[in-house]
Amino acid sequence: MYGFNGKNGMWMYDPNDKAFWLGHLAAHQTHVEESTWLSEGGEENYSGGFWKYSKRFKELTLEGPFKAEDLLIAVSKRRAFSTSGYHWPAARIANLTPSKP
C-alpha cells in the first residue's frame, strides 16, 4: 500500500457509494500466550506471555468517505525508484488531499 504514495496511504474508490477512502497500514501486534512445561529433569519451564509485532499481518485504518468534489488534486513528478524486489519508473502522479478537514 505504501509504495504508491510514500507513507501517505493509498486512495481507494467505492463505486457503489461513489466515494473515496484513504487507507493506512500500521504494524499489528499479536499476543504470545504463556505456556509452561516440565523438562526431563522435572524442572518447570516458562515461555510466552508477551506481545510481538506480526511479520504477516498489518492493521488497516480507513478515513472517509470523501466525495470527489471535496478532494483537491495536485500533480507532481516522481523519480524512478528501485529496490531489490520492485521498480517504479519515473512518472507523473496525482495526489489527493481533502479540501475540508
QUIGIWO-V20567 format. One line per field, one symbol per residue. phi: phi as a letter, one per 40 degrees, with the letter a starting at -180 (. if undefined). burial: + if it has 24 or more other C-alpha atoms within 12 Angstrom, else -. Layout:
phi=???
burial=???
//
This chain:
phi=.cccafbcgbcbbbcccfbbbbbbbbcbbbccccbbabcccgccbbaggabaccccbbbcbbbhcbcdccbcbbcabbccabbcbbbbccacbbbcbccbc
burial=--------++++-------+++++---------------------------------------+-+-+---------------------------++----
//
